[in-house]
């Protein structure tokens, strides 16, 4: 028999937010889920975070396909193909590398969910500043960092194209822009092949 997964995950470091721990709602009676959800709360710090599974796709094209390369995503900024100021995989100081892409944008510009899902983190986290993490299914999550403002709370469902915040300059940032990440099974992947109209 499969061991049940925990409802909450605690570790050190940013990667804990990408660990694929899900609420096994198919294995728990409805009344137990009600009690758990009633008692749950989204952490406002990096020490504890509730991670809930979004609703099943049910034919909704907003939810990502199991094959992440077939995901139907939109750009997180309104203008089509915004200018990339720092690409995925770019070398950084101290042997680090860039786990997302930086998109040029004006302060206060709207930031939008690239696909439907649920917010699994909404708060301030170190170098990321104001950060929102969305889970789209058990395989894929996206992150939106350096925000000026956040319009969604943890455990709040979001739809594709919904404004979730505004562009800012919080955290370790050299100027207003959007840092955007995509992770597949907890590992960072280049977002550009998943976005429409990519230039090769």
Buried (B, 14 or more C-beta within 10 A) or exposed (E): EEEEEEBEBEEEEBEBBBEBBBBBBEEBEEEEBEEBBEEBEBBEEBEEBBBBBBEEBEEEEBBBBEEBEEBBBBBBBBEEBBEBBBEBEEEEEEEEEBBBBBBBBEEEBBBBBBBBBBBBBBBBBEEBBBBBBBBBBBBBBBBBBBBBEBBBEBBBBBEBEBEBBBBBBBBEBEEBBBBBBBBBEEEBBBBBEBBEEEEE
